Amino acid sequence: MGVTGNGDYLFWVTQLSGAPDHWTISVSEALRAPWFTYNGTVTAFLVDVLSATVRIPMFLPGLLDGGIAFTPAQLQSTAPTTAPPGICHGTVNRSGLFRSRW
């Protein structure tokens, strides 16, 4: 599910017969024992960690001392904005039929 800047890995512990809302979270320090397991959803895990309600032994002390901030990344798409030459362009009409134009 994720990895921290210090090499701690976060995993969903999936259950074959359970819905994703019943999966737990496990944290491992560089894929070594011991593992920390959190019995809750990802949302609850994030709330508890960021509010310092639960302490993850693998996470550095003072992790939240600088405050909590979120900076969204800029979307950098490599997809072309228009189709390359020779590619068929068209539209789909109300009947679901594709009408091409070159």
N, CA, C and O of each residue as an XYZ file, in Angstrom:
408
protein
N       0.826     -1.182      0.000
C       0.000      0.000      0.000
C       0.869      1.242      0.000
O       0.492      2.252     -0.596
N       2.044      1.196      0.664
C       2.888      2.377      0.712
C       4.213      2.116      1.375
O       4.448      1.050      1.944
N       5.070      3.101      1.293
C       6.383      3.044      1.929
C       6.738      4.442      2.415
O       6.445      5.434      1.747
N       7.371      4.516      3.584
C       7.778      5.814      4.124
C       9.152      6.188      3.595
O       9.832      5.378      2.964
N       9.547      7.415      3.859
C      10.878      7.872      3.464
C      11.994      7.148      4.193
O      13.141      7.176      3.746
N      11.683      6.503      5.303
C      12.685      5.757      6.073
C      12.703      4.273      5.737
O      13.431      3.507      6.369
N      11.925      3.861      4.767
C      11.915      2.461      4.353
C      10.965      1.576      5.123
O      11.098      0.353      5.088
N      10.001      2.170      5.822
C       8.966      1.387      6.499
C       7.869      1.073      5.482
O       7.407      1.958      4.762
N       7.458     -0.193      5.430
C       6.440     -0.618      4.466
C       5.089     -0.758      5.149
O       4.998     -1.268      6.266
N       4.044     -0.302      4.476
C       2.678     -0.416      4.972
C       1.911     -1.335      4.027
O       1.966     -1.183      2.806
N       1.194     -2.291      4.614
C       0.465     -3.284      3.833
C      -0.973     -3.384      4.301
O      -1.276     -3.132      5.467
N      -1.863     -3.754      3.382
C      -3.201     -4.202      3.740
C      -3.090     -5.693      4.015
O      -2.498     -6.428      3.225
N      -3.647     -6.139      5.118
C      -3.743     -7.571      5.399
C      -5.141     -7.977      4.954
O      -6.124     -7.754      5.659
N      -5.207     -8.569      3.787
C      -6.504     -8.900      3.185
C      -7.030    -10.213      3.742
O      -6.265    -11.097      4.125
N      -8.312    -10.317      3.778
C      -8.991    -11.529      4.230
C      -9.806    -12.054      3.058
O     -10.557    -11.308      2.431
N      -9.656    -13.330      2.768
C     -10.345    -13.904      1.611
C     -11.860    -13.767      1.698
O     -12.514    -13.511      0.687
N     -12.420    -13.933      2.875
C     -13.875    -13.906      2.974
C     -14.402    -12.543      3.412
O     -15.615    -12.358      3.508
N     -13.527    -11.599      3.676
C     -13.979    -10.317      4.192
C     -13.943     -9.206      3.163
O     -13.208     -9.259      2.177
N     -14.751     -8.208      3.421
C     -14.768     -7.027      2.564
C     -13.567     -6.144      2.902
O     -13.036     -6.241      4.009
N     -13.130     -5.297      1.991
C     -11.984     -4.427      2.248
C     -12.116     -3.581      3.516
O     -11.102     -3.236      4.123
N     -13.316     -3.244      3.924
C     -13.487     -2.475      5.160
C     -13.057     -3.260      6.389
O     -12.872     -2.674      7.455
N     -12.893     -4.569      6.265
C     -12.472     -5.390      7.395
C     -10.990     -5.748      7.347
O     -10.494     -6.426      8.247
N     -10.276     -5.305      6.315
C      -8.847     -5.563      6.233
C      -8.131     -4.741      7.290
O      -8.587     -3.656      7.654
N      -7.011     -5.254      7.784
C      -6.205     -4.525      8.751
C      -4.976     -3.950      8.056
O      -4.721     -4.237      6.886
N      -4.227     -3.146      8.779
C      -3.013     -2.517      8.253
C      -1.829     -3.080      9.025
O      -1.894     -3.200     10.248
N      -0.752     -3.425      8.332
C       0.481     -3.843      8.984
C       1.616     -2.950      8.523
O       1.669     -2.516      7.372
N       2.524     -2.689      9.457
C       3.690     -1.859      9.174
C       4.931     -2.679      9.498
O       5.005     -3.324     10.543
N       5.903     -2.648      8.596
C       7.145     -3.385      8.769
C       8.313     -2.443      8.536
O       8.293     -1.617      7.624
N       9.323     -2.580      9.368
C      10.536     -1.782      9.193
C      11.454     -2.517      8.229
O      12.078     -3.519      8.581
N      11.523     -2.007      7.021
C      12.368     -2.585      5.974
C      12.151     -4.095      5.835
O      13.105     -4.852      5.654
N      10.895     -4.521      5.922
C      10.493     -5.916      5.739
C      11.136     -6.858      6.751
O      11.407     -8.018      6.442
N      11.380     -6.351      7.971
C      11.925     -7.184      9.039
C      10.907     -7.272     10.173
O      10.007     -6.439     10.284
N      11.064     -8.293     11.011
C      10.235     -8.394     12.221
C      10.757     -7.390     13.245
O      11.939     -7.049     13.189
N       9.962     -6.912     14.151
C       8.557     -7.228     14.357
C       7.661     -6.389     13.457
O       8.070     -5.347     12.946
N       6.446     -6.855     13.274
C       5.435     -6.150     12.511
C       4.473     -5.486     13.472
O       4.168     -6.030     14.533
N       3.994     -4.310     13.101
C       2.938     -3.640     13.859
C       1.652     -3.817     13.069
O       1.621     -3.566     11.864
N       0.594     -4.246     13.741
C      -0.696     -4.421     13.069
C      -1.715     -3.482     13.686
O      -1.841     -3.386     14.907
N      -2.444     -2.787     12.814
C      -3.493     -1.864     13.222
C      -4.827     -2.453     12.793
O      -5.020     -2.761     11.616
N      -5.736     -2.612     13.721
C      -7.051     -3.178     13.412
C      -8.038     -2.069     13.101
O      -8.779     -1.624     13.977
N      -8.046     -1.633     11.873
C      -8.953     -0.584     11.441
C      -8.752     -0.300      9.969
O      -7.888     -0.888      9.318
N      -9.554      0.601      9.458
C      -9.483      0.973      8.038
C      -8.295      1.888      7.793
O      -7.684      2.389      8.737
N      -7.974      2.102      6.543
C      -6.884      3.012      6.185
C      -7.187      4.419      6.681
O      -6.298      5.103      7.189
N      -8.426      4.851      6.538
C      -8.804      6.184      6.996
C      -8.604      6.321      8.496
O      -8.032      7.308      8.958
N      -9.066      5.344      9.258
C      -8.891      5.376     10.713
C      -7.414      5.339     11.082
O      -6.993      6.021     12.017
N      -6.623      4.549     10.359
C      -5.184      4.476     10.591
C      -4.540      5.850     10.412
O      -3.774      6.301     11.263
N      -4.856      6.504      9.306
C      -4.276      7.832      9.052
C      -4.697      8.842     10.115
O      -3.873      9.625     10.586
N      -5.961      8.829     10.491
C      -6.447      9.742     11.530
C      -5.711      9.483     12.836
O      -5.243     10.422     13.481
N      -5.604      8.224     13.230
C      -4.961      7.899     14.500
C      -3.463      8.218     14.500
O      -2.934      8.707     15.498
N      -2.788      7.946     13.398
C      -1.350      8.256     13.330
C      -1.131      9.771     13.317
O      -0.295     10.282     14.062
N      -1.879     10.490     12.473
C      -1.668     11.928     12.347
C      -2.159     12.728     13.542
O      -1.727     13.863     13.743
N      -3.054     12.155     14.339
C      -3.502     12.841     15.549
C      -2.731     12.349     16.775
O      -3.023     12.755     17.900
N      -1.752     11.479     16.556
C      -0.904     10.920     17.617
C      -1.710     10.105     18.624
O      -1.305      9.968     19.778
N      -2.842      9.568     18.196
C      -3.644      8.696     19.048
C      -2.976      7.334     19.173
O      -3.070      6.690     20.218
N      -2.312      6.898     18.129
C      -1.597      5.627     18.132
C      -0.157      5.919     17.706
O       0.091      6.747     16.830
N       0.770      5.232     18.334
C       2.179      5.396     17.985
C       2.662      4.119     17.301
O       2.490      3.019     17.827
N       3.259      4.272     16.144
C       3.813      3.138     15.403
C       5.280      3.016     15.816
O       6.046      3.949     15.574
N       5.699      1.923     16.420
C       7.072      1.808     16.927
C       8.145      2.025     15.860
O       9.239      2.491     16.177
N       7.852      1.696     14.608
C       8.843      1.842     13.548
C       9.026      3.296     13.111
O      10.076      3.657     12.579
N       8.017      4.122     13.332
C       8.099      5.510     12.891
C       8.981      6.291     13.862
O       8.944      6.063     15.071
N       9.759      7.197     13.328
C      10.689      7.978     14.136
C       9.971      8.794     15.199
O       8.890      9.326     14.945
N      10.558      8.898     16.390
C       9.987      9.806     17.392
C      10.003     11.229     16.846
O      10.928     11.608     16.129
N       9.008     11.998     17.174
C       8.945     13.370     16.684
C       8.488     13.489     15.248
O       8.668     14.531     14.618
N       7.900     12.431     14.731
C       7.439     12.421     13.337
C       6.535     13.610     13.030
O       6.607     14.184     11.943
N       5.688     13.979     13.982
C       4.704     15.042     13.745
C       5.114     16.379     14.351
O       4.321     17.321     14.363
N       6.349     16.474     14.856
C       6.781     17.712     15.510
C       6.726     18.930     14.603
O       6.490     20.040     15.080
N       6.933     18.750     13.334
C       6.912     19.866     12.392
C       5.519     20.235     11.920
O       5.363     21.131     11.090
N       4.504     19.557     12.437
C       3.138     19.809     11.993
C       2.777     18.903     10.834
O       3.611     18.165     10.309
N       1.535     18.974     10.454
C       1.021     18.153      9.367
C       0.725     19.055      8.180
O       0.063     20.084      8.322
N       1.211     18.671      7.022
C       0.960     19.450      5.805
C       0.715     18.484      4.655
O       1.231     17.366      4.639
N      -0.067     18.928      3.712
C      -0.327     18.156      2.506
C      -0.092     19.052      1.313
O      -0.684     20.126      1.208
N       0.754     18.624      0.430
C       1.027     19.367     -0.791
C       0.702     18.460     -1.971
O       1.428     17.497     -2.220
N      -0.371     18.745     -2.700
C      -0.715     17.883     -3.829
C       0.334     17.982     -4.933
O       0.891     19.051     -5.183
N       0.588     16.878     -5.574
C       1.537     16.853     -6.682
C       0.873     17.423     -7.925
O      -0.347     17.354     -8.078
N       1.678     17.981     -8.800
C       1.185     18.458    -10.083
C       1.056     17.269    -11.019
O       1.986     16.474    -11.151
N      -0.091     17.144    -11.667
C      -0.294     16.075    -12.625
C       0.585     16.336    -13.836
O       0.496     17.391    -14.463
N       1.419     15.386    -14.154
C       2.304     15.507    -15.306
C       2.021     14.361    -16.257
O       2.633     13.296    -16.174
N       1.095     14.595    -17.150
C       0.694     13.561    -18.083
C       1.605     13.569    -19.293
O       2.004     14.628    -19.778
N       1.930     12.390    -19.774
C       2.707     12.274    -21.002
C       1.806     11.950    -22.189
O       2.283     11.761    -23.308
N       0.496     11.888    -21.933
C      -0.446     11.579    -23.009
C      -0.554     12.766    -23.961
O      -0.591     13.914    -23.517
N      -0.603     12.504    -25.247
C      -0.759     13.606    -26.198
C      -2.124     14.266    -26.046
O      -3.118     13.609    -25.734
N      -2.151     15.568    -26.270
C      -3.420     16.285    -26.163
C      -4.253     16.124    -27.429
O      -5.469     16.306    -27.387
N      -3.636     15.792    -28.533
C      -4.357     15.511    -29.774
C      -3.817     14.205    -30.343
O      -2.699     13.792    -30.033
N      -4.611     13.576    -31.163
C      -4.182     12.322    -31.775
C      -3.089     12.591    -32.799
O      -3.136     13.599    -33.505
N      -2.118     11.713    -32.886
C      -1.062     11.865    -33.888
C      -1.638     11.760    -35.297
O      -2.722     11.208    -35.484
N      -0.917     12.287    -36.292
C      -1.390     12.197    -37.680
C      -1.632     10.738    -38.077
O      -0.888      9.840    -37.684
N      -2.682     10.525    -38.857
C      -3.009      9.195    -39.342
C      -3.925      8.412    -38.413
O      -4.337      7.298    -38.735
N      -4.244      8.995    -37.258
C      -5.151      8.331    -36.328
C      -6.567      8.810    -36.616
O      -6.800     10.003    -36.813
N      -7.483      7.899    -36.638
C      -8.869      8.228    -36.923
C      -9.487      9.012    -35.771
O      -9.358      8.615    -34.613
N     -10.152     10.114    -36.075
C     -10.888     10.904    -35.099
C     -12.366     10.671    -35.348
O     -12.764     10.286    -36.448
N     -13.159     10.897    -34.353
C     -14.582     10.735    -34.581
C     -15.395     11.040    -33.345
O     -14.887     11.504    -32.325
N     -16.668     10.762    -33.477
C     -17.597     10.987    -32.377
C     -18.515      9.786    -32.266
O     -18.675      9.011    -33.209
N     -19.109      9.651    -31.103
C     -20.100      8.598    -30.884
C     -21.460      9.274    -30.850
O     -21.679     10.213    -30.086
N     -22.388      8.779    -31.698
C     -23.714      9.401    -31.727
C     -24.597      8.833    -30.610
O     -24.155      7.979    -29.841
N     -25.825      9.300    -30.523
C     -26.738      8.879    -29.451
C     -27.050      7.389    -29.488
O     -27.428      6.817    -28.466
N     -26.901      6.766    -30.618
C     -27.163      5.322    -30.741
C     -25.942      4.498    -30.329
O     -25.999      3.269    -30.310
N     -24.849      5.169    -30.004
C     -23.639      4.471    -29.628
C     -22.776      4.084    -30.806
O     -21.822      3.321    -30.651
N     -23.097      4.602    -31.997
C     -22.311      4.293    -33.177
C     -21.188      5.306    -33.343
O     -21.378      6.502    -33.123
N     -20.029      4.820    -33.729
C     -18.872      5.687    -33.922
C     -18.874      6.206    -35.351
O     -18.979      5.431    -36.301
N     -18.758      7.524    -35.499
C     -18.657      8.147    -36.822
C     -17.269      8.690    -36.954
O     -16.861      9.556    -36.181
N     -16.531      8.192    -37.928
C     -15.139      8.609    -38.078
C     -15.036      9.814    -38.997
O     -15.879     10.038    -39.865
N     -14.000     10.564    -38.783
C     -13.606     11.636    -39.689
C     -12.087     11.673    -39.707
O     -11.429     11.535    -38.675
N     -11.552     11.861    -40.891
C     -10.079     11.855    -41.029
C      -9.577     13.235    -41.161
O      -8.370     13.443    -41.287
